[in-house]
């Protein structure tokens, strides 16, 4: 189940968001999961090279993927 959700999150960030920035709250709202779980998926995407850019914006961190 968790691997399937991870793949859906990767698909969402690479195909739907394309080259826009997103933050952990996009993932939380879209997939209705908690902050800790969403952040763990983002951390996994960072480790796997899915996320290509990290930027501090305002009070949070934004991430970017290149499709």
C-alpha positions as CSV (number, residue, x, y, z in Angstrom):
1,X,0.0,0.0,0.0
2,X,2.8,2.5,0.9
3,X,4.7,1.7,-2.2
4,X,1.6,2.3,-4.3
5,X,1.0,5.6,-2.6
6,X,4.6,6.7,-3.2
7,X,4.3,5.9,-6.9
8,X,1.0,8.0,-7.0
9,X,2.8,10.9,-5.3
10,X,5.7,10.7,-7.7
11,X,3.3,10.6,-10.7
12,X,1.4,13.6,-9.3
13,X,4.5,15.7,-8.8
14,X,6.1,14.8,-12.1
15,X,3.2,14.7,-14.5
16,X,0.5,17.0,-13.0
17,X,2.6,19.6,-11.3
18,X,5.3,19.3,-14.0
19,X,7.9,22.0,-13.4
20,X,6.0,24.1,-10.7
21,X,7.2,24.3,-7.2
22,X,5.2,22.5,-4.5
23,X,5.4,22.0,-0.7
24,X,4.5,19.3,1.7
25,X,1.0,20.8,2.1
26,X,0.1,20.0,-1.6
27,X,0.9,16.3,-0.9
28,X,-1.1,16.4,2.4
29,X,-4.2,17.9,0.9
30,X,-4.2,15.9,-2.3
31,X,-3.6,12.5,-0.7
32,X,-5.2,13.2,2.7
33,X,-2.3,12.2,4.7
34,X,-0.5,13.7,7.7
35,X,2.5,16.0,7.7
36,X,4.9,13.4,9.0
37,X,3.9,10.8,6.3
38,X,3.9,13.4,3.5
39,X,7.4,14.7,4.6
40,X,8.7,11.1,4.6
41,X,7.6,10.6,1.0
42,X,9.2,13.9,0.1
43,X,12.4,12.8,1.8
44,X,12.3,9.5,-0.2
45,X,11.8,11.5,-3.4
46,X,14.9,13.5,-2.5
47,X,16.9,10.4,-1.9
48,X,15.8,8.8,-5.2
49,X,16.5,12.0,-7.2
50,X,12.9,12.7,-8.2
51,X,13.1,16.2,-6.6
52,X,15.6,18.3,-8.5
53,X,15.5,21.6,-6.6
54,X,14.8,22.7,-3.0
55,X,14.2,26.3,-2.2
56,X,13.3,28.2,1.0
57,X,10.3,30.3,0.3
58,X,8.6,32.3,3.0
59,X,8.1,30.2,6.1
60,X,8.5,26.8,4.4
61,X,10.5,24.8,1.9
62,X,9.4,24.3,-1.7
63,X,10.4,21.5,-3.9
64,X,10.6,21.2,-7.7
65,X,10.7,18.3,-10.1
66,X,11.6,18.3,-13.8
67,X,9.3,16.0,-15.8
